[in-house]
Amino acid sequence: APLKDLPAPLKTLVERRWNAIDEAVAERGVDLALDASLSAQLVEVLAVSDFVGETFERYPELLAELAASGGLERDDARDDYAAALQRALAEVADRDDLMARLRAFRRREMVRIAWRDLAGCAELADTLADLSTLADVCVDAALNQLREWLRAEWGEPVDAAGQSQGLVVIGMGKLGAGELNFSSDIDLIFAFGEEGETTGGRRQTSNGQYFIRLAQQLIDVLDRPTTEGRVFRVDARLRPFGDGGQLALSFDAMEAYYQVHGREWERYALIKARVIAGDREAGARLMQQLKPFVFRRYLDFGAFESLRDMKALISRQVKRKGLQGNVKLGPGGIREVEFIGQAFQLIRGGREPELQAREILTVLARLTELDYLPQFVC
């Protein structure tokens, strides 16, 4: 392996990891063939990633499969995610089997994405898009399978006209913006079209209870720790009324909540909201219903006081927890950069639709184009 350019401590570390992988390959009888390019990349990756090294030690066949399939070299793999996961979940037996297959798929793709990022084969935007798409398809595939099983017992939830309804899964924060990173939780909100009852199953229940049950099962499948880890940590606390609120709400109930109880921080959070799974057509309608709450039709200078309060709260938390040097939460960190962009969005987004973007780099670029921020900011 090409180790000569590494500093001595890293060289020792990589040699140890490389030898451990070699031992695992021999023990499992894995047929591993790495060309010079992949060998050089493996050195780079092992030097900086415990996750990749430990994964290959435990699953040497994964390294062999990725090398043989060309998955480490392709830059268009995210286009194949949904189809690949559908194949991986073919003839899934039960919920435990579903959890195991999802974790195996997530492990493969996380390693592939990390490799390409650390070996310099992918741009930052590609890495964030890959991670976000991976989360989207895992949530959607798990939801579809769970709904199929739930339908057998409880039937189909329908609206007043007898039309079938589906759960809408809204991604918030970094997932909603398509900017998920390796350590991110996924923030989810669940909604459905309208109240009613299920029909055609062995038992009957209200639409609300049906979708709450479905959302609970989805969170459990994704978030429950097993010997293979999690698929993703799930946080559903951004929903109306937080932990005290119903896990899934009808569109009318959700709209009424934001009209009566909605606060500025919830407007701030909804800027990045995106339908990531479930009934996307219904989800698009819900997003239109909520848009007037997020983006006011006038220049919303009234938001200044709330934004000042939010910023003061963030600053107090950073000081209290000693996070001044934290790259995400400290002064000049990721959260502060996002706050600057989203403050402009809340104030001016209703009048200037070009500011209604989710991605922070896009927002900052548009703010410089509109002369709201100096060019050097971007």
C-alpha positions as CSV (number, residue, x, y, z in Angstrom):
1,A,0.0,0.0,0.0
2,P,1.2,3.6,-0.8
3,L,2.1,4.7,2.8
4,K,5.3,6.6,2.2
5,D,3.7,10.1,2.2
6,L,2.0,9.7,5.6
7,P,3.4,11.0,8.9
8,A,4.8,8.3,11.1
9,P,1.8,8.1,13.6
10,L,-0.7,7.9,10.7
11,K,1.5,5.3,8.9
12,T,1.4,3.1,12.0
13,L,-2.3,3.5,12.3
14,V,-3.1,2.7,8.7
15,E,-0.7,-0.3,8.7
16,R,-2.6,-1.7,11.8
17,R,-6.0,-1.1,10.2
18,W,-4.8,-2.5,6.8
19,N,-3.5,-5.7,8.5
20,A,-6.7,-6.1,10.5
21,I,-8.7,-5.9,7.2
22,D,-6.3,-8.4,5.6
23,E,-6.9,-10.8,8.5
24,A,-10.6,-10.5,8.2
25,V,-10.5,-11.1,4.4
26,A,-8.4,-14.2,4.9
27,E,-10.6,-15.5,7.7
28,R,-13.8,-15.0,5.7
29,G,-12.3,-16.3,2.5
30,V,-13.3,-13.0,0.7
31,D,-12.1,-12.4,-2.8
32,L,-10.7,-8.9,-2.6
33,A,-9.0,-7.2,-5.5
34,L,-7.9,-3.5,-5.3
35,D,-6.2,-1.7,-8.1
36,A,-3.5,0.9,-7.5
37,S,-6.0,3.8,-7.4
38,L,-8.4,2.2,-4.9
39,S,-5.4,1.1,-2.8
40,A,-4.2,4.7,-2.6
41,Q,-7.7,5.9,-1.7
42,L,-8.0,3.2,1.0
43,V,-4.9,4.5,2.6
44,E,-6.3,8.1,2.7
45,V,-9.6,6.9,4.1
46,L,-8.2,4.6,6.7
47,A,-5.9,7.4,7.9
48,V,-8.9,9.6,8.9
49,S,-12.0,7.4,9.4
50,D,-12.4,5.0,12.3
51,F,-15.9,4.3,11.0
52,V,-14.8,3.1,7.6
53,G,-11.8,1.1,9.0
54,E,-14.0,-0.6,11.7
55,T,-16.7,-1.4,9.2
56,F,-14.3,-3.1,6.8
57,E,-12.7,-5.1,9.6
58,R,-16.2,-6.3,10.6
59,Y,-17.5,-6.7,7.0
60,P,-14.6,-7.3,4.7
61,E,-17.0,-8.6,2.0
62,L,-18.4,-5.1,1.8
63,L,-15.1,-3.7,0.7
64,A,-14.8,-6.4,-1.9
65,E,-18.3,-5.8,-3.2
66,L,-17.8,-2.0,-3.4
67,A,-14.5,-2.4,-5.2
68,A,-15.8,-5.0,-7.7
69,S,-19.1,-3.1,-8.4
70,G,-17.4,0.2,-9.1
71,G,-19.6,1.8,-6.4
72,L,-16.6,3.7,-5.0
73,E,-15.9,5.4,-8.4
74,R,-19.4,6.2,-9.7
75,D,-20.7,9.7,-8.9
76,D,-24.4,9.0,-9.9
77,A,-25.2,6.3,-7.3
78,R,-27.9,8.4,-5.7
79,D,-30.0,8.0,-8.8
80,D,-30.1,4.3,-8.1
81,Y,-30.9,4.4,-4.4
82,A,-34.7,3.8,-4.5
83,A,-34.3,0.9,-7.0
84,A,-31.4,-0.6,-5.0
85,L,-33.3,-0.4,-1.7
86,Q,-36.4,-1.9,-3.3
87,R,-34.3,-4.9,-4.4
88,A,-32.8,-5.2,-0.9
89,L,-36.2,-5.3,0.7
90,A,-37.7,-7.8,-1.7
91,E,-39.6,-10.5,0.1
92,V,-38.8,-9.0,3.5
93,A,-40.3,-11.3,6.2
94,D,-41.2,-9.2,9.2
95,R,-40.3,-6.0,11.0
96,D,-37.1,-7.4,12.5
97,D,-36.0,-8.4,9.0
98,L,-36.9,-5.0,7.7
99,M,-34.8,-3.4,10.3
100,A,-31.8,-5.6,9.5
101,R,-32.0,-5.0,5.8
102,L,-32.4,-1.2,6.2
103,R,-29.3,-1.1,8.5
104,A,-27.3,-3.2,6.0
105,F,-28.2,-0.9,3.2
106,R,-27.5,2.2,5.2
107,R,-24.1,0.8,6.2
108,R,-23.1,0.2,2.7
109,E,-24.1,3.6,1.4
110,M,-22.6,5.5,4.4
111,V,-19.3,3.8,3.8
112,R,-19.4,4.5,0.1
113,I,-20.3,8.2,0.6
114,A,-17.7,8.6,3.3
115,W,-15.0,7.0,1.1
116,R,-15.8,9.3,-1.8
117,D,-15.8,12.3,0.4
118,L,-12.6,11.5,2.2
119,A,-10.7,10.4,-0.9
120,G,-11.6,13.7,-2.6
121,C,-13.8,12.0,-5.2
122,A,-16.9,14.0,-4.4
123,E,-17.7,17.7,-3.8
124,L,-19.3,18.8,-0.5
125,A,-22.6,19.4,-2.3
126,D,-22.6,15.9,-3.7
127,T,-21.9,14.4,-0.3
128,L,-24.7,16.3,1.4
129,A,-27.1,15.4,-1.5
130,D,-26.2,11.7,-1.2
131,L,-26.7,11.6,2.5
132,S,-30.1,13.4,2.2
133,T,-31.3,11.2,-0.6
134,L,-30.2,8.1,1.4
135,A,-32.4,9.3,4.3
136,D,-35.3,10.0,1.9
137,V,-35.3,6.6,0.4
138,C,-34.9,4.8,3.7
139,V,-37.8,6.6,5.2
140,D,-40.0,6.1,2.2
141,A,-39.2,2.4,1.7
142,A,-39.8,1.7,5.4
143,L,-43.0,3.6,5.4
144,N,-44.3,1.7,2.3
145,Q,-43.6,-1.7,3.8
146,L,-45.1,-0.8,7.2
147,R,-48.2,0.5,5.6
148,E,-48.6,-2.7,3.6
149,W,-48.5,-4.7,6.8
150,L,-50.8,-2.3,8.7
151,R,-53.3,-2.4,5.9
152,A,-53.8,-6.1,6.3
153,E,-55.2,-5.5,9.8
154,W,-56.7,-2.1,9.8
155,G,-57.6,-1.6,6.2
156,E,-57.3,1.7,4.2
157,P,-57.7,5.2,5.7
158,V,-60.1,7.2,3.4
159,D,-61.4,10.7,3.3
160,A,-65.1,11.8,3.2
161,A,-65.3,11.0,-0.6
162,G,-63.9,7.5,0.0
163,Q,-60.5,8.3,-1.5
164,S,-57.4,6.6,0.0
165,Q,-55.1,8.7,2.1
166,G,-51.4,8.4,2.8
167,L,-49.1,9.7,5.5
168,V,-47.1,12.8,4.6
169,V,-43.6,12.8,6.0
170,I,-42.0,16.2,6.2
171,G,-38.2,16.5,6.7
172,M,-37.0,19.6,8.6
173,G,-33.7,21.1,9.3
174,K,-30.7,19.8,7.4
175,L,-32.7,16.9,5.9
176,G,-35.4,19.3,4.6
177,A,-32.7,21.5,3.0
178,G,-30.9,18.5,1.4
179,E,-27.9,19.3,3.5
180,L,-27.7,16.3,5.8
181,N,-24.3,15.4,7.3
182,F,-22.9,12.2,8.7
183,S,-23.8,12.9,12.3
184,S,-27.2,14.5,11.8
185,D,-30.5,13.4,13.3
186,I,-33.4,13.5,11.0
187,D,-36.2,15.9,12.1
188,L,-39.6,14.7,10.9
189,I,-43.2,15.9,11.1
190,F,-46.1,13.7,10.2
191,A,-49.5,14.8,8.6
192,F,-52.4,13.3,6.8
193,G,-55.2,14.8,4.6
194,E,-58.3,14.6,6.7
195,E,-60.1,12.8,9.6
196,G,-62.2,9.8,8.9
197,E,-62.0,6.0,9.4
198,T,-60.3,3.1,7.9
199,T,-62.2,0.6,5.8
200,G,-61.6,-2.9,4.4
201,G,-59.5,-4.4,7.2
202,R,-60.2,-7.0,10.0
203,R,-60.6,-4.0,12.4
204,Q,-61.5,-0.4,12.0
205,T,-60.0,2.7,13.6
206,S,-59.9,6.5,13.0
207,N,-57.6,7.9,10.4
208,G,-55.8,9.8,13.2
209,Q,-55.1,6.7,15.2
210,Y,-54.1,4.8,12.1
211,F,-51.5,7.4,11.1
212,I,-50.2,7.8,14.6
213,R,-49.6,4.0,14.8
214,L,-47.9,4.1,11.4
215,A,-45.6,7.0,12.4
216,Q,-44.7,5.3,15.7
217,Q,-43.8,2.1,13.8
218,L,-41.7,4.1,11.3
219,I,-39.8,5.8,14.1
220,D,-39.2,2.5,15.8
221,V,-37.9,0.8,12.7
222,L,-35.5,3.7,11.9
223,D,-34.3,4.7,15.4
224,R,-34.3,1.6,17.6
225,P,-30.7,0.6,18.5
226,T,-29.8,-2.9,17.5
227,T,-26.5,-4.8,17.2
228,E,-26.3,-3.3,13.7
229,G,-26.9,0.2,15.0
230,R,-29.7,2.6,13.8
231,V,-30.8,3.6,10.4
232,F,-31.1,7.2,11.6
233,R,-31.8,8.9,14.9
234,V,-35.3,10.4,14.6
235,D,-36.5,13.6,16.3
236,A,-40.2,14.4,16.0
237,R,-40.3,17.3,18.5
238,L,-40.6,20.0,15.9
239,R,-44.3,19.0,15.4
240,P,-47.1,21.2,16.7
241,F,-47.1,21.3,20.5
242,G,-43.8,19.4,20.6
243,D,-43.7,16.3,22.7
244,G,-47.1,17.1,24.1
245,G,-48.7,17.1,20.7
246,Q,-50.3,14.4,18.6
247,L,-47.7,12.6,16.5
248,A,-49.7,12.9,13.3
249,L,-52.2,15.7,12.5
250,S,-54.7,16.3,9.8
251,F,-53.9,19.2,7.4
252,D,-56.7,21.4,8.8
253,A,-55.5,20.8,12.4
254,M,-52.0,21.6,11.4
255,E,-53.0,24.8,9.5
256,A,-55.1,25.9,12.5
257,Y,-52.3,25.3,14.9
258,Y,-49.9,27.6,13.0
259,Q,-52.5,30.3,12.5
260,V,-53.4,30.4,16.2
261,H,-50.3,29.2,18.1
262,G,-47.5,29.4,15.6
263,R,-44.4,31.2,16.9
264,E,-41.5,32.9,15.0
265,W,-39.1,30.0,15.7
266,E,-41.6,27.7,14.0
267,R,-41.7,30.0,10.9
268,Y,-37.9,29.8,11.1
269,A,-38.0,26.0,11.2
270,L,-40.5,25.6,8.4
271,I,-38.3,27.5,5.9
272,K,-36.4,24.3,5.3
273,A,-39.5,21.9,5.4
274,R,-39.7,19.5,2.5
275,V,-41.9,16.5,1.9
276,I,-39.4,13.6,1.8
277,A,-41.7,10.5,1.9
278,G,-45.2,9.2,1.7
279,D,-48.0,10.9,-0.2
280,R,-46.1,13.6,-2.0
281,E,-49.0,15.0,-4.0
282,A,-51.0,15.6,-0.8
283,G,-47.8,16.9,0.8
284,A,-47.4,19.5,-1.9
285,R,-50.9,20.8,-1.0
286,L,-50.0,21.0,2.7
287,M,-46.9,23.0,1.9
288,Q,-49.0,25.5,-0.1
289,Q,-51.4,25.8,2.9
290,L,-48.5,26.6,5.3
291,K,-46.7,28.9,3.0
292,P,-48.5,32.1,4.1
293,F,-47.5,31.4,7.7
294,V,-43.9,31.1,6.8
295,F,-43.5,33.8,4.2
296,R,-45.6,36.9,4.9
297,R,-46.8,38.9,1.9
298,Y,-45.4,42.1,3.3
299,L,-41.9,43.1,4.5
300,D,-42.1,41.5,7.9
301,F,-40.1,44.0,10.0
302,G,-42.2,42.9,13.0
303,A,-40.1,39.7,13.1
304,F,-37.1,41.7,14.3
305,E,-37.9,41.5,18.0
306,S,-38.5,37.8,17.8
307,L,-35.3,37.2,15.9
308,R,-33.4,39.3,18.5
309,D,-34.9,37.1,21.2
310,M,-33.9,33.9,19.3
311,K,-30.4,35.1,18.8
312,A,-30.0,36.1,22.4
313,L,-31.2,32.7,23.5
314,I,-28.8,30.9,21.3
315,S,-25.9,33.1,22.5
316,R,-26.8,32.4,26.2
317,Q,-26.9,28.6,25.5
318,V,-23.5,28.8,23.8
319,K,-22.0,30.7,26.7
320,R,-23.6,28.5,29.4
321,K,-22.4,25.3,27.7
322,G,-18.9,26.6,26.9
323,L,-19.4,26.1,23.1
324,Q,-17.5,29.2,21.9
325,G,-15.1,27.1,19.9
326,N,-17.8,24.8,18.5
327,V,-17.8,24.8,14.7
328,K,-21.6,24.3,14.6
329,L,-22.9,26.3,17.6
330,G,-20.2,28.8,18.4
331,P,-19.8,32.4,17.1
332,G,-19.3,32.4,13.4
333,G,-20.4,28.7,13.3
334,I,-22.9,26.9,11.1
335,R,-25.9,27.8,13.1
336,E,-25.0,31.5,13.1
337,V,-24.5,31.5,9.3
338,E,-27.9,29.9,8.9
339,F,-29.5,32.4,11.3
340,I,-28.3,35.3,9.2
341,G,-29.7,33.8,6.0
342,Q,-33.0,32.8,7.5
343,A,-33.5,36.1,9.2
344,F,-33.5,37.8,5.7
345,Q,-35.9,35.0,4.5
346,L,-38.4,35.6,7.2
347,I,-38.4,39.4,6.7
348,R,-38.3,39.6,2.9
349,G,-39.2,36.1,1.6
350,G,-42.9,36.9,1.2
351,R,-42.1,39.7,-1.2
352,E,-39.1,38.2,-2.9
353,P,-39.7,34.6,-3.9
354,E,-36.1,34.0,-4.9
355,L,-35.3,34.0,-1.1
356,Q,-37.7,31.1,-0.5
357,A,-34.9,28.5,-1.0
358,R,-34.0,25.8,1.5
359,E,-30.2,25.5,0.9
360,I,-28.2,28.0,2.9
361,L,-25.5,28.5,0.2
362,T,-28.2,29.3,-2.3
363,V,-29.8,31.8,0.1
364,L,-26.5,33.5,0.8
365,A,-25.7,33.7,-2.9
366,R,-29.1,35.3,-3.6
367,L,-28.7,37.8,-0.8
368,T,-25.4,39.0,-2.3
369,E,-27.1,39.3,-5.7
370,L,-29.8,41.5,-4.1
371,D,-27.1,43.6,-2.3
372,Y,-28.4,42.6,1.1
373,L,-25.0,41.1,2.0
374,P,-21.6,42.0,0.7
375,Q,-20.1,39.7,-1.9
376,F,-17.2,38.5,0.3
377,V,-19.8,36.8,2.5
378,C,-20.2,34.0,0.0
